[in-house]
Amino acid sequence: MRFVYFARVREAVGMDSEERAVPAEVRTVQDCIAWLESCDARYAAAFAEPARLRFALDQQMVAADTALAGHEELAIFPPVTGG
């Protein structure tokens, strides 16, 4: 799966995107966040406030309980405002 990071998440993780093989037991966005946090302290720092994160699967906004199956890209970012 391709992971894309924006704003403070990108700064904390230290990269704007990466490709990773997601384990079969990781089924939802929320599972994925927990799995990434267990991989490296940078992810734990980036995702320290999960209620303040937003997610998009294949460029469609989704909730944390959304299934990953059938998707190729997960974007993780803080809330944004427009103007």
C-alpha positions in Angstrom: 0.0 0.0 0.0 1.2 3.5 -0.7 1.1 5.9 2.3 1.0 9.6 1.8 1.6 12.1 4.7 0.8 15.8 4.8 1.7 18.8 7.0 2.7 18.0 10.6 2.3 14.3 10.0 4.8 14.5 7.1 7.2 16.5 9.3 7.0 14.0 12.2 7.4 10.9 10.0 10.2 12.5 8.0 8.9 11.7 4.5 6.0 12.6 2.2 5.2 9.1 1.0 6.3 5.5 1.2 5.2 2.0 0.0 4.7 -0.8 2.6 3.3 -4.3 2.6 0.5 -4.3 5.1 0.0 -7.5 7.2 -3.2 -9.4 6.6 -4.4 -8.8 10.1 -4.5 -5.0 9.4 -8.0 -4.6 8.1 -9.1 -1.0 8.8 -7.5 2.5 8.7 -7.5 2.4 12.5 -5.7 -1.0 12.5 -3.2 0.5 10.1 -2.4 3.5 12.3 -1.8 1.2 15.3 0.4 -1.1 13.1 2.5 1.9 11.8 2.9 3.2 15.4 4.3 -0.2 16.4 6.8 -0.1 13.6 8.7 3.1 14.6 8.6 5.8 17.2 8.3 8.4 14.4 4.8 7.1 13.6 3.8 7.0 17.3 4.8 10.7 17.5 3.0 11.6 14.3 -0.2 9.8 15.3 -0.2 10.8 19.0 -3.6 12.5 18.7 -5.6 10.2 16.5 -8.8 12.2 17.0 -7.0 15.1 15.2 -6.1 13.0 12.1 -8.0 12.7 8.8 -7.8 9.9 6.3 -8.4 9.4 2.6 -8.3 6.1 0.8 -7.6 6.5 -2.9 -8.4 10.2 -2.5 -11.8 9.8 -0.9 -12.2 11.0 2.7 -13.0 8.1 5.1 -13.5 7.3 8.7 -11.0 5.4 10.9 -13.1 2.3 10.9 -13.1 2.0 7.1 -11.8 -1.2 5.6 -8.5 -1.1 3.6 -9.4 -4.0 1.3 -9.4 -3.0 -2.4 -7.6 0.3 -1.8 -4.1 1.2 -3.0 -3.3 4.5 -1.2 -3.9 5.8 2.3 -3.4 9.5 3.0 -3.0 10.7 6.6 -3.2 14.4 7.4 -4.3 16.9 10.1 -7.6 18.7 9.8 -7.5 21.5 7.1 -9.5 24.6 6.4 -10.1 26.4 3.2 -10.6 29.9 2.4 
